[in-house]
Amino acid sequence: MRPRKIPQRKCVACQEMMPKKELIRIVRSPQGEITIDLSGKKPGRGAYLCGKVSCFKLAKKSKAFERALKVPVSADIYDRLEEDFIRAEDEFQASKELQDDDDDGE
């Protein structure tokens, strides 16, 4: 049996290709709401970002979300996303470590 193909995505800030599960997804819902999607399954247009605050700041500075999500993103949305990102970063790192432990156990 062939090994399973791991989906790759590119960070919108640093342009580094990584496995999809190692990136945090920012999604624009069909209603136009921009949020962080830790499950990676919410409907809408997505942009992927490394789990680093430095990458978030670079994306904010270069307006990478506007290009990736194809809508203008206001400063207050960036501020809200930054707060959510910092909160989600800890949760994301914890789930990644749990996943690594599960992979080691096989």
C-alpha atoms as one frame of an Amber mdcrd trajectory, in Angstrom:
protein
   0.000   0.000   0.000   1.329   3.443  -0.932   1.963   5.976   1.832  -0.760
   8.576   2.199  -0.085  11.941   0.547   0.161  14.799   3.074  -1.521  18.013
   1.852   0.880  20.983   1.685  -0.043  24.667   2.048   1.973  27.874   1.875
   2.161  30.425   4.689   0.871  33.749   3.294   3.537  35.653   5.249   6.859
  33.779   4.971   5.886  31.801   1.817   7.140  28.532   3.357   5.442  25.294
   2.261   4.405  23.125   5.213   1.977  20.283   5.937  -1.559  21.673   6.257
  -1.912  20.441   9.854   1.079  22.558  10.956  -0.524  25.821   9.809  -3.330
  27.959  11.249  -6.169  28.752   8.835  -7.787  32.173   8.606 -11.139  31.880
   6.825 -13.545  34.313   5.146 -16.987  32.769   5.485 -19.593  33.025   2.708
 -21.222  35.750   4.856 -17.964  37.762   4.744 -16.887  37.200   8.365 -13.133
  36.705   8.867 -12.156  34.329  11.701  -9.516  31.817  12.778 -10.385  28.206
  11.933  -8.393  25.751  14.055 -10.365  22.767  12.732  -9.488  23.623   9.124
 -12.973  22.571   8.021 -15.106  25.741   8.105 -16.616  26.707   4.746 -15.172
  29.694   2.929 -11.973  31.006   1.410  -8.897  30.248   3.522  -5.424  31.635
   4.052  -2.780  29.688   5.944  -0.293  31.084   8.443   2.590  29.626  10.454
   1.886  29.417  14.169   4.242  32.331  14.871   3.282  35.852  15.907   6.125
  37.202  13.739   4.443  35.702  10.663   1.116  37.260  11.669   2.765  40.690
  11.991   4.439  40.255   8.586   1.086  39.277   7.022  -0.511  42.364   8.578
   2.275  44.635   7.330   2.243  43.228   3.782  -1.595  42.987   3.631  -1.280
  39.292   2.782  -4.784  38.495   4.094  -6.339  41.001   1.688  -4.683  39.257
  -1.252  -5.358  35.710  -0.042  -8.972  36.262   1.045  -9.724  38.624  -1.875
 -11.477  41.228   0.300 -10.284  44.438   1.975  -9.410  43.753   5.630  -9.766
  46.737   7.972  -7.393  47.574  10.837  -9.955  46.636  13.503 -10.342  43.154
  11.936  -6.537  42.763  11.990  -6.500  43.801  15.671  -9.255  41.314  16.554
  -7.534  38.572  14.551  -4.236  39.314  16.310  -5.854  38.887  19.741  -7.543
  35.676  18.590  -4.301  34.477  16.978  -2.283  34.917  20.181  -4.985  33.037
  22.110  -5.285  30.335  19.441  -1.507  29.953  19.117  -1.237  28.298  22.554
  -4.172  25.994  21.810  -2.722  25.162  18.367   0.726  24.336  19.793  -0.839
  22.118  22.483  -2.910  20.187  19.929   0.143  19.827  17.677   2.160  18.345
  20.559  -0.694  15.942  21.339  -0.793  14.899  17.700   2.987  14.344  17.665
   2.649  12.123  20.749  -0.082  10.111  19.000   2.105   9.681  15.903   5.008
   8.436  18.034   2.795   5.818  19.681   1.996   3.998  16.429
